[in-house]
Amino acid sequence: MKIAVAAVAAIIAIPILIGGVGKAIVSALFGTGGTEPSQAAIAEIPNDYLSLYRAAATVCPGLDWTILAAIGDAESKHGRGSGDGIKEGENHMGAGGPMQFLKPTFDGVITRHTIPPGGANPPSRYNPHDAIYAAAFYLCDSGAQKDIRKALFAYNHSEEYVNGVLAQAKRYGTATVGTGDCNKIQAPNPAAIMAINFACGQLGLPYVWGGNGPAGGHAGFDCSGLTKAAYNAAGINLPRTAQTQYNAGPLVPAGQPLLPGDLVFYGTPGNVHHVGLYIGADKMVHAPTFGQPVQVSNYRWNGDDYLAASRPAVDPWL
């Protein structure tokens, strides 16, 4: 069995959204998924499998469906391959089904987790619904939320396989790198777009310790006041301080590229002292410190104590 890495989300580049746009309107415009399928994904993945990949990914917070799709391609060409064990029986390693599970591995997953209704009764590794959900659960069990490459390697002890699945996952979703320019916003989902739009609209306001911005009765913001207000504008309620925002997560797995809308943290796990809002191209919007207004800066600099990033906008409105 082999499991793939979280792929980068699709670019959604739109004009600046006006504050107060409701969730229903944004959902109607963009749908409710994470990464939008690339043309390659639409051309290669059967509709029923595409729906299953997107649904099953939600059982592992932070997991993008493109990961599961890349596994399905590698293992069985989304159930359409001619290899041994895909429809019935086993291959020479004893694996079977569209995600090529060993029977003991599959049995272990369905013992630990409840496969949602919609598959076989009892669950079967040959049933696409059951196999794809089992793969998502297995990925989380393998620690993917902390180190996705390590989880992939646990699925299949082959760096070549891991790299191949990662490349295919990226191909199935259009990479969002962002522009680093507040006038040319690109982000992976509506919530991230709205958060960035809000933060960019505060450029030049003064740094105020404990500041929640003009709407909160202050002339400006401190670092976490800005990020909280930015995501509040997108309908997502973050904790107030940099430390509690870091604690809330979900953290971006080690080795996964940052996406516009990610929160970037500085300090140590027990002493997070600063947070900014990543906008792509190695840039962030943040409220730096006393005497420095809200501004766009490099998110990494010589001697920084960058800690990690979180992605509060992962499928926020499912």
Summary of the structure (lengths in Angstrom):
residues: 318
radius of gyration: 20.9
end to end distance: 29.1
largest distance: 69.0
contacts: 1119
relative contact order: 0.15
helix: 36%
strand: 14%
